[in-house]
């Protein structure tokens, strides 16, 4: 993907991720860990097939690479989605999306620090506007303290999903960074499912549940993850993080499509704030603004 297409890829990825809040609610009655294992198994199969088809050069993983991939699988993939599904049992999609909407602010602050540079004031300010817009759009919804804590767990997983990938992208590229953690998360989830719920958790989903897992695996995981990681390597964690504000927009559109809600003034206001924040944050920095350092990526991963 060309660098000029990175904003479109980031926006598309986060809109797709936003749809998962409503779709996940339709599988809340299915064993959580088994369901996520099915989802990531499908995504891993798709992504690894693409890796094989493109015949990318082999890379040798160091112990550090392996640890980062395992941590990414445990937190940014399995952990995030388990928290997300559990949160839907105690809170509505709007509240969950509002909490996850704080991702831009966290990445705007932590992303540059990981690269040993100061956060750009413009990006931080834009992230605050985006976070405010997500809160307004979601209206903070309704739910319990348990739902809020679970949503915060999903927020932590979403942040780890980007930050742990940053040091891996220069060497592995977006396809492998999306594929390997997806594959690693499957045995983690199955073991956890057996330990907590026993063999009764290993049951076939209903046709409707299978369709939901198919969508979550093929679209929200395989497609959206690749788009996000491809954009992340060009934009950096702080600027790419602004597009996480589109998560509640995707949640809103999906909620409407499934007939679970209506559009109100807060939805429109929040969406406008998110759009404004992203537009400000994506403006090219001035001469006095710090220029983000983006890792170089091998030509074999450029599309």
Phi, psi and omega per residue, in radians:
X1 nan 2.423 3.101
X2 -1.305 2.591 3.136
X3 -0.973 -0.575 -3.118
X4 -1.163 -0.369 3.138
X5 -1.583 -0.064 -3.075
X6 -1.038 -0.764 3.126
X7 -1.049 -0.672 3.129
X8 -1.147 -0.731 3.131
X9 -1.121 -0.754 3.139
X10 -1.112 -0.754 3.127
X11 -1.107 -0.779 -3.139
X12 -1.090 -0.740 -3.126
X13 -1.074 -0.807 -3.089
X14 -1.258 -0.555 3.044
X15 -1.119 -0.713 3.114
X16 -1.166 -0.730 3.102
X17 -1.075 -0.642 3.119
X18 -1.057 -0.578 -3.137
X19 -1.153 -0.338 -3.082
X20 -1.197 -0.450 -3.111
X21 -1.112 -0.701 3.123
X22 -1.396 -0.726 -3.120
X23 -1.134 -0.663 3.133
X24 -1.093 -0.515 3.119
X25 -1.125 -0.422 -3.125
X26 -1.375 -0.200 3.119
X27 -2.048 0.329 -3.093
X28 -1.118 -0.423 -3.129
X29 -1.508 -0.103 3.124
X30 -1.586 2.561 3.112
X31 -0.866 2.090 -2.968
X32 -1.019 -0.924 -3.030
X33 -1.185 -0.667 3.093
X34 -1.139 -0.728 3.138
X35 -1.065 -0.772 3.130
X36 -1.199 -0.563 3.070
X37 -1.098 -0.726 3.094
X38 -1.087 -0.754 -3.121
X39 -1.061 -0.866 -3.069
X40 -1.293 -0.494 3.064
X41 -1.102 -0.757 3.102
X42 -1.114 -0.792 -3.136
X43 -1.095 -0.762 -3.139
X44 -1.086 -0.725 3.134
X45 -1.072 -0.752 -3.139
X46 -1.145 -0.846 -3.074
X47 -1.171 -0.742 3.140
X48 -1.171 -0.560 3.070
X49 -1.133 -0.696 3.106
X50 -1.161 -0.737 3.102
X51 -1.020 -0.790 3.131
X52 -1.153 -0.661 -3.115
X53 -1.174 -0.627 -3.134
X54 -1.389 -0.175 3.098
X55 0.903 0.933 3.127
X56 -1.219 2.583 3.110
X57 -1.035 2.533 3.117
X58 -1.207 2.564 3.072
X59 -2.185 2.565 3.141
X60 -1.724 2.099 -3.116
X61 -1.432 2.304 3.046
X62 -1.520 2.881 3.065
X63 -0.976 -0.622 3.109
X64 -1.135 -0.742 3.110
X65 -1.037 -0.782 -3.117
X66 -1.099 -0.755 3.132
X67 -1.103 -0.720 3.123
X68 -1.136 -0.702 3.123
X69 -1.135 -0.726 3.117
X70 -1.137 -0.755 3.129
X71 -1.113 -0.694 3.116
X72 -1.122 -0.735 3.123
X73 -1.125 -0.713 -3.055
X74 -1.304 -0.555 -3.053
X75 -1.850 -1.009 -3.044
X76 -1.278 -0.374 -3.136
X77 -1.894 -1.329 -3.079
X78 -1.060 -0.875 -3.089
X79 -1.056 -0.804 -3.120
X80 -1.018 -0.844 -3.026
X81 -1.324 -0.527 3.044
X82 -1.150 -0.783 3.074
X83 -1.064 -0.710 -3.106
X84 -1.099 -0.843 -3.127
X85 -1.133 -0.739 3.128
X86 -1.137 -0.618 -3.136
X87 -1.130 -0.568 -3.134
X88 -1.164 -0.264 3.092
X89 -1.376 -0.333 -3.034
X90 -2.149 -0.093 -3.110
X91 -2.660 2.767 3.109
X92 -1.382 2.823 3.125
X93 -0.984 -0.572 -3.105
X94 -1.133 -0.812 3.140
X95 -1.114 -0.743 -3.141
X96 -1.081 -0.781 3.133
X97 -1.105 -0.605 3.134
X98 -1.129 -0.732 3.136
X99 -1.175 -0.816 3.134
X100 -1.118 -0.392 3.118
X101 -1.125 -0.178 3.082
X102 -1.355 -0.090 -3.130
X103 -0.937 -0.769 -3.126
X104 -1.004 -0.711 -3.126
X105 -1.158 -0.742 -3.140
X106 -1.126 -0.806 -3.131
X107 -1.181 -0.590 3.122
X108 -1.125 -0.506 -3.129
X109 -1.589 -0.801 -3.020
X110 -1.458 -0.636 -3.110
X111 -0.945 -0.935 3.126
X112 -1.094 -0.623 -3.140
X113 -1.098 -0.615 3.090
X114 -1.167 -0.452 3.109
X115 -1.667 0.186 3.083
X116 1.056 0.782 3.037
X117 -2.462 2.814 -3.130
X118 -1.379 2.493 3.082
X119 -1.069 2.417 3.115
X120 -1.260 2.214 -3.128
X121 -0.950 -0.693 -3.136
X122 -1.086 -0.756 -3.117
X123 -1.180 -0.714 3.113
X124 -1.101 -0.776 3.116
X125 -1.088 -0.730 3.112
X126 -1.127 -0.661 3.133
X127 -1.121 -0.656 3.104
X128 -1.110 -0.730 3.114
X129 -1.114 -0.734 3.132
X130 -1.107 -0.789 3.131
X131 -1.082 -0.699 3.102
X132 -1.110 -0.724 3.131
X133 -1.098 -0.696 3.123
X134 -1.145 -0.666 3.127
X135 -1.157 -0.726 3.130
X136 -1.160 -0.782 -3.109
X137 -1.082 -0.696 -3.124
X138 -1.432 -0.371 -3.138
X139 1.158 0.255 -3.077
X140 1.077 -0.033 2.977
X141 0.897 -2.631 3.130
X142 -2.372 2.613 -3.137
X143 2.937 -3.011 -3.093
X144 -1.951 3.071 3.075
X145 -1.089 -0.680 3.097
X146 -1.052 -0.745 3.107
X147 -1.085 -0.696 3.123
X148 -1.116 -0.778 -3.133
X149 -1.119 -0.706 3.105
X150 -1.148 -0.657 3.086
X151 -1.135 -0.645 3.079
X152 -1.142 -0.612 3.049
X153 -1.102 -0.693 3.076
X154 -1.129 -0.658 3.089
X155 -1.050 -0.802 3.124
X156 -1.073 -0.711 3.114
X157 -1.143 -0.664 3.135
X158 -1.155 -0.653 3.086
X159 -1.149 -0.797 3.130
X160 -1.089 -0.575 3.134
X161 -0.964 -0.616 -3.137
X162 -1.618 -0.837 -3.012
X163 -1.168 -0.649 3.135
X164 -1.275 -0.352 -3.138
X165 -1.433 -0.443 -3.051
X166 -0.942 -0.870 -3.134
X167 -1.256 -0.232 -3.123
X168 -1.581 -0.494 -3.022
X169 -1.055 -0.710 -3.117
X170 -1.030 -0.613 -3.077
X171 -1.583 -0.754 -3.014
X172 -1.660 -0.490 -3.083
X173 1.396 2.878 -3.022
X174 -1.153 -0.594 -3.128
X175 -1.119 -0.849 -3.121
X176 -1.212 -0.668 3.138
X177 -1.130 -0.525 3.065
X178 -1.382 -0.647 -3.021
X179 -1.373 -0.836 -3.011
X180 -1.105 -0.849 3.109
X181 -1.096 -0.598 3.102
X182 -1.053 -0.770 3.121
X183 -1.173 -0.712 -3.133
X184 -1.147 -0.525 -3.077
X185 -1.271 -0.393 -3.070
X186 -1.082 -0.958 3.118
X187 -1.110 -0.583 3.089
X188 -1.011 -0.822 -3.073
X189 -1.237 -0.682 -3.142
X190 -1.167 -0.753 3.107
X191 -1.082 -0.768 3.121
X192 -1.098 -0.701 3.138
X193 -1.086 -0.791 3.140
X194 -1.162 -0.661 -3.107
X195 -1.214 -0.655 -3.051
X196 -1.641 -0.565 -3.028
X197 -2.114 -0.096 3.104
X198 1.321 -3.025 -3.080
X199 -1.199 -0.293 3.128
X200 -1.119 -0.367 -3.131
X201 -1.323 -0.280 -3.118
X202 -1.585 1.258 -3.139
X203 -2.183 2.759 -3.132
X204 -1.269 2.452 3.069
X205 -1.310 2.780 3.033
X206 -1.234 2.892 3.109
X207 -0.955 -0.729 3.130
X208 -1.158 -0.716 3.109
X209 -1.162 -0.682 3.108
X210 -1.096 -0.677 3.104
X211 -1.127 -0.711 3.122
X212 -1.121 -0.775 3.114
X213 -1.151 -0.607 3.086
X214 -1.091 -0.752 3.109
X215 -1.152 -0.799 -3.132
X216 -1.092 -0.646 -3.111
X217 -1.335 -0.836 -3.047
X218 -1.382 -0.722 -3.028
X219 -1.679 -1.011 -3.053
X220 -1.231 -0.505 -3.126
X221 -1.720 -1.180 -3.037
X222 -1.062 -0.948 -3.077
X223 -1.244 -0.885 -3.056
X224 -1.158 -0.671 -3.129
X225 -1.121 -0.767 3.120
X226 -1.093 -0.800 3.125
X227 -1.024 -0.742 -3.096
X228 -1.163 -0.824 -3.113
X229 -1.188 -0.572 3.085
X230 -1.164 -0.666 3.107
X231 -1.280 -0.635 -3.081
X232 -1.062 -0.670 -3.095
X233 -1.224 -0.403 3.131
X234 -1.619 -0.620 -3.033
X235 -1.643 -0.452 -3.004
X236 1.517 2.757 -3.042
X237 -1.129 -0.641 -3.053
X238 -1.224 -0.816 -3.123
X239 -1.311 -0.675 3.096
X240 -1.118 -0.605 -3.115
X241 -1.052 -0.416 3.113
X242 -1.027 -0.582 -3.076
X243 -1.284 -0.214 3.058
X244 -1.114 -0.319 3.070
X245 -1.136 -0.252 3.116
X246 -1.440 -0.099 3.129
X247 -0.988 -0.864 3.129
X248 -1.153 -0.444 3.073
X249 -1.142 -0.782 3.081
X250 -1.106 -0.672 3.112
X251 -1.123 -0.705 -3.132
X252 -1.125 -0.818 -3.126
X253 -1.079 -0.694 3.139
X254 -1.209 -0.700 3.105
X255 -1.034 -0.733 3.108
X256 -1.166 -0.721 -3.118
X257 -1.109 -0.581 -3.135
X258 -1.555 0.024 3.108
X259 1.270 0.535 -3.095
X260 -1.759 -0.006 -3.112
X261 -3.061 3.130 3.141
X262 -2.254 2.782 3.122
X263 -1.469 2.295 3.118
X264 -2.139 3.091 3.133
X265 -0.991 -0.666 3.140
X266 -1.108 -0.641 3.123
X267 -1.097 -0.785 -3.128
X268 -1.162 -0.783 -3.139
X269 -1.078 -0.802 -3.140
X270 -1.096 -0.719 3.129
X271 -1.096 -0.700 3.115
X272 -1.136 -0.684 3.108
X273 -1.132 -0.746 3.110
X274 -1.065 -0.791 3.132
X275 -1.054 -0.763 3.134
X276 -1.120 -0.755 -3.135
X277 -1.099 -0.759 3.121
X278 -1.112 -0.742 -3.127
X279 -1.085 -0.753 3.126
X280 -1.158 -0.774 -3.105
X281 -1.165 -0.489 -3.105
X282 -1.509 -0.103 3.085
X283 -1.121 2.501 -3.123
X284 -1.117 2.371 -3.127
X285 -1.155 2.637 3.099
X286 -1.316 -3.120 -3.073
X287 -1.118 -0.526 -3.080
X288 -1.585 -0.067 -3.110
X289 -1.516 2.528 3.097
X290 -1.143 2.369 -3.128
X291 -1.644 2.157 -3.108
X292 -1.138 2.524 3.093
X293 -1.648 2.153 3.123
X294 -1.964 2.311 -3.127
X295 -1.130 2.585 3.100
X296 -1.353 2.565 -3.118
X297 -2.137 2.459 -3.119
X298 -1.087 2.651 -3.086
X299 -1.135 -0.395 -3.097
X300 -1.190 -0.329 -3.118
X301 -1.743 -0.082 -3.110
X302 -1.379 2.367 -3.120
X303 -2.031 nan nan
